[in-house]
Amino acid sequence: MPTASTILVVEDDAIVRMLIVDVLEELEFKVLEAADAEEALEVVKNIEQTIDLMMTDVGLPDMDGKELANQVRTLRPTLPILFASGYAENIDVPADMQVIGKPFSIDQLRDKVKSMLPA
C-alpha cells in the first residue's frame, strides 16, 4: 500500500483549519498544520519533513499566501501549492499553482488535491 501523501495546511482561522484538516484526514492524507506563514516556513525548512502539497489561505495575518508561496518555492522548488480563497476568481497565481474557491465542498477539495499530487 502506498504511503499517504502529506499535506501542509496553512490557515489562520482555527475552525476553518480544523475542518480542512478533518476532511483531508478522512480522505486518508497525512496532514501538517500551520496557523500562519512563519509557522509554515518552519515546517518547510525542516528537510526531514516530507511535504507533497501545501494548501494555504491567501489572507494570512503575517504575510499573504502568495508571498509565502514564493518563499516556500525557494526552499522546495517543485512543491505543488494550492491557494484557498473566498475571492478565487480575483486571484492571479503563477501558472504552476492552483486556486480553490471558498467555500468548497469535500468533493471539490478531494478532486483538486488529487489532481495536484503526483500519481
Secondary structure as GFF3:
##gff-version 3
##sequence-region A 1 119
A	DSSP	beta_strand	6	10	.	.	.	ID=ss1
A	DSSP	alpha_helix	14	26	.	.	.	ID=ss2
A	DSSP	beta_strand	30	34	.	.	.	ID=ss3
A	DSSP	alpha_helix	37	45	.	.	.	ID=ss4
A	DSSP	beta_strand	53	57	.	.	.	ID=ss5
A	DSSP	alpha_helix	65	75	.	.	.	ID=ss6
A	DSSP	beta_strand	81	85	.	.	.	ID=ss7
A	DSSP	three_ten_helix	88	90	.	.	.	ID=ss8
A	DSSP	beta_strand	98	101	.	.	.	ID=ss9
A	DSSP	alpha_helix	106	116	.	.	.	ID=ss10
###
